[in-house]
């Protein structure tokens, strides 16, 4: 994590009522580069046909140009390429493959937002969090060799706005960022 993202995380932890109004300047060429190298080298190409190795050949120039488009407001994500993966029962599961630059921008944006929102999640929260999975959640259900059964599990969605459930209270995420 960069120093700037660590400062955001620290602010979010120490000042719970803080509103973050200017975050775009945290999408830097260095963050874009870090997120490029975090991508899977051999992943399928998106609708643009650009592969990791092709993009890497002119990486600095590509990332500077991408950074400029993002900050000018000229960046536009491409449609995802649709592929189908066969399932064991003979049906097919649809999968969307994003273009390489879209993956980079998505990961960089997620890194900035994670620095803010990770501070609001409790230790037993596992859904869609970095470094955590459904398998980790299931492992956490086994305590001292005994199985714990969940009585009430719910995903909270009110008017299609994501909510955080913490300390028995629900609060909307939308109030943290303007």
N, C-alpha and C positions, 0 to 999 in steps of 0.2 A: 504494500500500500504506500502511495506517495505521501510526502509530508503534508501536502495540501489536503488530501483526503483524510489523513489522520487528524488534522486540525478541525475539519468538518465533523468528524466522528466525536472528537472531544467536546466540541461545542454542543452537539446534539445530546451528549450524555450529561453535561454539566448544566445546560440551560434548556430544560424540557419545553419551555414555552416559546423558544426561539423560532422565528419564521425565516426560512431561507428563500430569498427573493432573487438572487443572482447566482446561478450555478454554471452557466455556459462557459465561463472563463476557466473552469476546472477541466473541460475537455481540451486537453493540450496535445500537441504532437507526441509528447513523451507517453502520455496515457494511451493514445491511439496505438503507438508502437508496442507498448506492453500488452495491450489487448490483442493485437495482431499475433504476437508470439504465443499467446495463450490459446489461440485457435488450433484445432486439429489440422496438421499439415496435409493429411491425405483425405480430408473431407470432400464430399461431392461439390462440384461447382454449382452456383445458382444460375438464374436465368441469363446472366451476363456471360457465363462461360469462363470466368476468371478463376484460376486456381491459385492456391497459396504460393507455390513456387514461382508462378508468373508474376504475381504482385510483389514478391520479395525482391525480384531482380532490380526494381527501381523503387525500393521501399521508401527511402527518404523523400523523394520527389512525390510519390503517390500519397504519402501521409500528409505532407505539407499541403498538397492540393486538396485533399479530403478535408483537412482541418480548415482551410480557407473557405471551402463551400459550406461547411457546418456553421462557421461563424458569420458568414455573409447571409445565411438563410437560403442559400442556393442548393443545399443538399436535399435530394429527394430520394427516398428509398425505392428500390425497384420491386416489382411484383415478385413473389416467391415462385420458384419452380415447383410444380406438383409432381410427386412421384408416388407410386403405390408399392407397399411392402406386403408380400404374401404372408398370410397368417396360417397357422397349422390347420384350421378348419376349412381352408380353401378360399375364404374371403380375403379381401385386401384392405390394408390400413393405409389411409392417405397420409402423406408426409409433405410438409412444405420445406423447401430448401432455399434459404435466403442467399442473396448475393454476398460476396466476400466483404465488400465495404459496409454493407448493412449489418453484417455480423460484428464488424469492428465497432461501429457506432453504437449498436445495441449494447455490446459488452461495456464500452466506456461509459455510457449513460447509466447502465445498471451499477457500475462501480461507484459512481458519484451518489446515486440514490441509496445504495446499500450502506454507504458511510453514514447517512442520516437515519435510515429506518432500522438498521440492525440494533440500534440502541434501545428501541421501543419493544423489541421482542423478548419474551421470557426464555429462560434456558431450556424449557421443555417444548418450545415451539420448533417444528421441523419443516413445515411446508414451504417449498420454494425458497430455501435459504442457502447461501453459499456454504459448501462443505457439509451439508446435511441432506439426508434422503429419507424416503419412506422406510427403508431398511433400518436406518439409525433409529427412527421412531419406534419401530417394532422391537428392536433390541432394548430400547429404554423401558419398554413395558414389562420386561422381566426383571424383577427386583428381588434380590436375595433368593434366587432359584424358584420363586413363585410367579405365576402368571397373574398379571393385573388385568382385569376386564374393564373396559371403558363403558360407562352407562350412557352418558350423553356426549356425543361428539357432533359439533355443528360447524359449518362454514357460514360465517356471518356476511350477508350481503343485503344492504338496505338501499333501495333505489339505485342499484348497480354501482354503489360507491364502496370501496374496500374499507373494512373496519379492522381495528386492532382490538383484540380482547385481552385486557390485562387487568389484574387485580379485581376481577369481577365486574369491570366496567367496560363498555364498548365506546370507542371514540373514533371518529372518522380520520383517515389519513390526510384527506384533502386540506385540512387546516394548517398543515405544516409547511406546505410549499405553495407559493402564489405565482 
